[in-house]
Amino acid sequence: MNVRRFAIASLLAIPLSFGAAGIASADSYGDSAASAGPDGAAISSTGSVAGHDYGYDDDGYGHGYAGYYDANLSAGPEGAGGDYTVSGTNGHTSFYGEGCQWAGPEGAHSSDTWSVAGHHHHDHDWDDDGDEGDDD
């Protein structure tokens, strides 16, 4: 899967995880530019999406979501590569990812960084002994 498809798929997963029936409002932005010529080709794409889910989950609250991506790809006689940045949140979990990959006549390089943080504000009976929220 290429970087652009991955970034777009990651962003679309945020609103789709709520289901179309629960989305009461949403807004999005997208912009891309592409060029090609005798020395190569390049594309740049940026997008964002935000909305609010007025449906309720197990905690009785609706949640908003927001996401962003930026991706750049290029190819020419000296090599090819790209970079991307994605981030998003759905009210429970937030994520950030960035990476790059380049390959050419003198070698190749790739790098990815991902971080995820989240919480679930529900009580759980982790030890299955009937005292919900208490692990003793």
C-alpha positions as CSV (number, residue, x, y, z in Angstrom):
1,M,0.0,0.0,0.0
2,N,1.6,3.3,-0.9
3,V,1.9,6.2,1.5
4,R,-0.9,8.3,0.1
5,R,-3.4,5.4,0.2
6,F,-2.3,4.6,3.7
7,A,-2.7,8.2,4.9
8,I,-6.2,8.5,3.3
9,A,-7.3,5.1,4.7
10,S,-6.1,6.1,8.1
11,L,-8.1,9.3,8.0
12,L,-11.2,7.8,6.6
13,A,-11.2,5.1,9.4
14,I,-11.9,7.8,12.0
15,P,-15.4,8.9,10.8
16,L,-16.3,5.5,9.4
17,S,-15.7,4.0,12.9
18,F,-18.7,5.8,14.2
19,G,-21.1,4.6,11.5
20,A,-22.9,6.9,9.0
21,A,-26.1,7.0,11.1
22,G,-24.4,8.5,14.1
23,I,-22.6,11.4,12.3
24,A,-24.6,14.5,12.7
25,S,-22.1,17.1,11.4
26,A,-18.8,16.9,9.6
27,D,-16.5,19.2,7.6
28,S,-13.5,18.3,5.5
29,Y,-10.7,19.9,3.5
30,G,-8.6,18.5,0.7
31,D,-6.0,19.9,-1.6
32,S,-3.5,18.2,-4.0
33,A,-1.1,19.2,-6.7
34,A,0.6,17.0,-9.3
35,S,3.2,17.7,-11.9
36,A,5.1,15.7,-14.4
37,G,7.9,16.5,-16.9
38,P,11.1,15.2,-18.5
39,D,12.9,15.2,-15.1
40,G,10.3,13.3,-13.1
41,A,7.0,13.6,-11.4
42,A,5.7,14.7,-8.0
43,I,2.4,14.9,-6.1
44,S,1.6,16.6,-2.9
45,S,-1.7,16.1,-1.0
46,T,-3.1,17.5,2.2
47,G,-6.4,16.9,3.9
48,S,-8.3,17.2,7.1
49,V,-11.7,16.1,8.5
50,A,-13.6,17.0,11.6
51,G,-17.0,16.2,12.9
52,H,-19.2,15.3,15.8
53,D,-21.0,12.0,16.5
54,Y,-24.2,12.7,18.3
55,G,-24.9,9.0,18.8
56,Y,-24.0,7.7,22.2
57,D,-21.5,5.0,23.1
58,D,-21.4,2.9,26.3
59,D,-20.5,5.9,28.5
60,G,-23.6,7.9,27.4
61,Y,-21.6,10.6,25.5
62,G,-21.3,11.4,21.9
63,H,-17.7,12.2,20.7
64,G,-16.1,14.3,18.1
65,Y,-13.3,13.3,15.7
66,A,-10.6,15.1,13.8
67,G,-7.9,14.0,11.4
68,Y,-5.1,15.4,9.3
69,Y,-2.8,14.0,6.6
70,D,-0.1,15.4,4.4
71,A,1.8,13.3,1.8
72,N,4.4,14.1,-0.8
73,L,5.7,11.7,-3.4
74,S,8.3,12.2,-6.2
75,A,10.2,10.1,-8.7
76,G,12.9,11.0,-11.2
77,P,16.2,9.8,-12.7
78,E,18.0,10.1,-9.4
79,G,15.5,8.0,-7.4
80,A,12.1,8.0,-5.8
81,G,10.5,8.5,-2.5
82,G,8.0,10.2,-0.3
83,D,7.1,11.4,3.1
84,Y,3.8,11.6,5.1
85,T,2.3,12.9,8.3
86,V,-1.0,11.7,9.7
87,S,-2.7,12.5,13.0
88,G,-6.2,12.1,14.4
89,T,-8.4,11.6,17.4
90,N,-11.9,10.2,18.1
91,G,-12.4,11.4,21.6
92,H,-11.0,8.2,23.2
93,T,-7.8,7.6,21.3
94,S,-5.3,9.9,19.6
95,F,-2.6,9.0,17.1
96,Y,0.3,10.5,15.2
97,G,2.5,9.1,12.5
98,E,5.2,10.3,10.2
99,G,7.6,8.6,7.9
100,C,9.7,8.8,4.8
101,Q,11.3,6.5,2.4
102,W,13.8,7.2,-0.4
103,A,15.6,5.0,-2.8
104,G,18.2,5.9,-5.5
105,P,21.4,4.8,-7.1
106,E,23.4,5.2,-3.9
107,G,21.1,3.3,-1.6
108,A,17.8,3.5,0.3
109,H,16.4,4.8,3.5
110,S,13.1,4.5,5.4
111,S,11.9,5.8,8.7
112,D,8.6,5.7,10.5
113,T,7.5,7.1,13.9
114,W,4.1,6.3,15.4
115,S,2.5,7.1,18.7
116,V,-0.9,6.3,20.1
117,A,-2.5,7.5,23.4
118,G,-5.9,6.7,24.6
119,H,-8.2,6.0,27.5
120,H,-11.4,4.2,28.0
121,H,-13.4,5.7,30.9
122,H,-15.3,2.6,31.7
123,D,-15.0,0.4,34.7
124,H,-13.7,-3.1,33.9
125,D,-13.6,-6.2,35.9
126,W,-10.1,-7.1,34.8
127,D,-9.6,-10.1,37.1
128,D,-13.2,-11.5,36.4
129,D,-14.0,-11.9,40.1
130,G,-17.2,-9.8,40.2
131,D,-15.7,-6.7,41.9
132,E,-15.8,-4.4,38.8
133,G,-13.1,-1.8,38.8
134,D,-11.1,-3.5,41.5
135,D,-8.2,-5.7,40.5
136,D,-7.6,-7.2,43.9
